[in-house]
Amino acid sequence: MDIGFQLYSARNYRLAEVLPKIAALGYTQAEGYGALYTDPKALRAQLDANGLSMPTAHINLADLENTDKTLRLAEILGIKVVVCPWLAPTERPISADGWKRFGERLQKIGRPFQDAGIGFGYHNHDFEFATYGGRCAMDLLLEAAPVVSVEADVAWIVRGKADPAAWLEKNGDRIIAVHVKDIAPPGENGAEDGWADAGHGIVQWKTLWPLIRTRTKAGYFIAEHDNPSDIDRFASRSIAFIKSLGA
C-alpha cells in the first residue's frame, strides 16, 4: 500500500530537506498544496529526484475554477485527483439551501475534470458537520454534487462531533482518499493546536481502518498533522503506525 504525506504539514520546513526525509521513511506519495505550485516543473523535478509521485493535490477554489490552468498543472505533476481543500469563513454557507448551492457550484467545477479523466474531490473540516434542518452540511453538499468525491479527514469529522464510522460507511462509495491524522487527548499538545501524530491520539483508528479498507473506495492514504512541532517525529511515527494497521 502506498502511503502519502500531506506537504502542508511541512510548510514551516524547507521542502528540499523534507522530501528526501519522507522518501527515506518509506512514503511514496506527496500531496501538494497551493504555495508549492509557483514552479510546477521544478517541483516535479524535486519529486522525481526523491522517487515520489503526487497523485493527489490540494488546489484552491479559485484555481479549480480556472480549469485550463489546473489541467496544465495536473499534466506536469502527474496529478490524478484534484481536491478542493478549504472554504474560507466568508464563503461558507449559513443555510441548507446555501450548502446545496455550494454543492451545485462544485458539481459545475468538477465536471470538466471528470471529463478529462481526473478525479475531483472535496476535503472536509469540522464546519461541514454543522446541521441545518437536521441534516449536516456535508451531506447536503454531496447530494447536490454527484460528480464530487470526498477526501475524508477523519480527525476533522471527530472534531465536528459526528460519528466517523457511521458517516464513512454511509458515504463509502464517495470516499476516494483519507487523511490519517489524530487528535491529542483533552488538554494536551496545545502548542500543536491539539493535534497528535497518527496513532498517538484519541481517534479510534484500529476500529475505523477495517471499515475504511472494506467499505469505502479510498485508494489514497495520506498522513497529515496541521501543526507539528517536530516534523521528523510526526513523519516517522505516522508512517510506522499506518504500516502497523496493515493493508
C-alpha positions in Angstrom: 0.0 0.0 0.0 1.4 3.4 -1.0 1.4 6.0 1.8 1.2 9.7 1.1 2.4 12.7 3.1 0.5 16.0 3.0 3.2 18.6 2.4 1.1 21.3 4.2 2.2 19.5 7.4 5.8 20.6 6.5 5.0 24.2 5.4 7.3 25.6 8.1 10.3 23.5 6.9 12.4 23.5 3.8 10.9 21.3 1.0 14.4 20.3 -0.2 15.1 18.8 3.2 11.6 17.3 3.8 11.3 15.3 0.5 14.4 13.1 1.0 13.4 12.5 4.6 9.9 11.3 3.8 11.2 9.2 1.0 13.7 7.5 3.2 11.0 6.7 5.7 9.0 4.9 3.1 6.5 7.4 1.9 6.0 7.0 -1.9 3.5 9.8 -2.5 3.3 13.5 -1.5 0.2 15.6 -1.6 0.7 19.2 -2.7 -1.0 22.4 -1.6 -1.2 25.9 -3.1 2.0 27.5 -2.2 4.1 24.8 -3.9 2.8 25.4 -7.4 4.8 28.5 -8.3 7.1 26.5 -10.5 5.4 23.1 -11.3 8.3 21.8 -13.4 10.8 22.4 -10.6 8.5 20.8 -8.1 8.2 17.7 -10.4 11.9 17.5 -10.7 12.3 17.5 -6.9 9.6 14.8 -6.6 11.2 12.7 -9.3 14.7 13.1 -7.7 13.3 11.6 -4.5 11.2 8.8 -6.1 8.0 10.4 -5.1 4.7 11.0 -7.0 1.9 13.4 -6.5 -1.3 11.6 -7.4 -3.5 13.9 -5.2 -3.2 17.7 -4.8 -5.0 20.4 -2.8 -5.9 23.3 -5.2 -7.7 26.4 -4.0 -11.2 27.1 -5.2 -10.3 30.0 -7.5 -7.7 27.9 -9.3 -10.0 25.0 -9.6 -12.4 27.3 -11.4 -9.6 28.1 -13.9 -9.9 24.6 -15.5 -7.2 25.0 -18.1 -4.6 26.2 -15.6 -5.3 23.3 -13.3 -5.3 20.8 -16.1 -1.9 22.0 -17.1 -0.7 21.7 -13.5 -2.1 18.2 -13.3 -0.3 17.2 -16.5 3.1 18.5 -15.3 2.8 16.9 -11.8 1.0 13.7 -12.8 -1.9 14.5 -10.6 -4.8 12.0 -10.7 -7.2 13.7 -8.2 -7.6 17.4 -7.6 -9.1 18.3 -4.2 -10.8 21.5 -3.0 -9.1 21.8 0.4 -10.8 24.6 2.2 -13.7 27.0 2.2 -12.9 30.4 3.7 -15.2 31.6 6.5 -16.5 34.4 4.4 -17.6 31.9 1.7 -19.2 29.3 4.0 -23.0 28.9 3.6 -25.2 29.5 6.6 -28.3 27.6 5.5 -29.3 24.3 3.9 -30.1 25.9 0.6 -26.7 27.6 0.7 -24.9 24.3 1.1 -26.9 22.9 -1.7 -25.9 25.8 -3.9 -22.3 25.3 -3.0 -22.6 21.7 -3.9 -24.0 22.7 -7.3 -21.0 25.1 -7.7 -18.6 22.2 -7.0 -20.6 20.0 -9.5 -20.0 22.6 -12.2 -16.3 22.9 -11.3 -15.8 19.2 -11.1 -17.4 18.1 -14.4 -14.6 19.2 -16.7 -12.0 17.4 -14.6 -14.1 14.2 -14.6 -14.4 14.5 -18.4 -10.6 14.8 -18.7 -10.2 11.6 -16.6 -9.1 13.4 -13.4 -10.9 12.8 -10.1 -12.4 15.8 -8.3 -12.8 15.7 -4.5 -13.6 17.9 -1.5 -11.7 17.8 1.7 -13.7 18.3 4.9 -13.0 20.1 8.1 -15.4 20.3 11.1 -17.7 23.0 9.9 -19.3 20.8 7.2 -20.8 18.7 10.0 -22.9 21.6 11.4 -26.6 20.7 10.9 -29.3 22.6 9.1 -32.9 21.2 9.5 -31.5 18.0 10.9 -29.1 17.4 8.1 -25.3 18.0 8.1 -23.8 20.4 5.6 -21.5 17.8 4.1 -24.5 15.5 3.2 -26.4 18.5 1.6 -23.3 19.4 -0.4 -22.8 15.8 -1.7 -26.4 15.3 -2.6 -26.2 18.3 -4.9 -22.8 17.3 -6.4 -22.8 13.7 -7.6 -19.5 14.0 -9.5 -17.7 15.2 -6.4 -15.7 12.6 -4.4 -14.5 13.0 -0.8 -11.1 13.2 0.7 -12.2 12.3 4.2 -10.3 13.9 7.0 -11.3 11.6 9.8 -9.9 13.7 12.7 -11.9 16.7 11.5 -15.0 14.6 11.3 -14.5 13.7 15.0 -13.9 17.4 15.8 -17.2 18.1 14.1 -18.8 15.9 16.6 -20.1 13.4 14.0 -19.8 9.6 14.2 -16.9 8.8 11.8 -17.7 5.1 11.5 -21.4 5.8 10.6 -20.5 8.6 8.2 -17.7 6.8 6.4 -19.9 3.7 5.9 -22.8 5.7 4.6 -20.7 7.6 2.1 -18.2 4.9 1.3 -18.8 5.0 -2.4 -17.9 8.7 -2.5 -14.7 8.4 -0.5 -11.5 8.1 -2.6 -8.9 9.3 -0.2 -8.4 9.5 3.6 -6.3 11.8 5.7 -4.7 9.8 8.5 -4.2 12.1 11.5 -5.0 12.2 15.1 -6.4 14.4 18.0 -4.5 14.7 21.2 -6.3 13.9 24.5 -8.0 16.9 26.0 -5.6 19.5 27.4 -2.6 18.0 25.6 -0.4 19.3 22.7 -1.7 22.8 23.0 1.4 24.1 21.1 0.3 21.8 18.2 -3.3 23.1 18.2 -4.4 19.9 19.9 -3.4 17.5 17.1 -1.3 14.4 17.5 0.7 12.1 15.4 -1.3 9.3 13.8 -1.9 6.5 16.3 -0.9 8.7 19.3 -4.2 10.3 20.0 -7.9 9.6 20.6 -9.2 8.7 17.1 -10.2 5.1 17.0 -8.1 4.2 14.0 -7.8 0.5 14.8 -11.6 0.2 14.6 -12.0 2.6 11.7 -9.3 1.1 9.5 -11.0 -2.2 8.5 -14.1 -0.2 7.7 -12.2 2.2 5.5 -10.4 -0.6 3.7 -13.5 -2.7 3.1 -16.5 -0.3 2.9 -15.1 2.7 1.1 -13.4 3.3 -2.3 -10.4 5.0 -0.7 -7.2 4.4 -2.7 -5.0 7.1 -1.2 -3.9 7.3 2.4 -2.2 10.4 3.5 -0.5 11.2 6.8 -1.2 14.8 8.0 -0.7 16.9 11.0 -1.9 20.5 10.9 0.8 22.0 13.1 3.6 19.6 14.1 6.4 21.0 16.3 8.8 18.2 15.2 8.4 17.2 11.5 10.8 14.2 11.9 8.8 12.8 14.8 5.5 13.3 13.1 6.6 11.8 9.8 8.3 8.7 11.3 5.6 7.9 13.9 2.8 8.3 11.5 4.1 6.0 8.7 5.0 3.4 11.3 1.5 3.5 12.7 -0.2 3.3 9.3 2.0 0.4 8.3 1.1 -1.3 11.6 -2.6 -1.2 10.6 -1.9 -3.4 7.7 -3.1 -3.3 4.1 
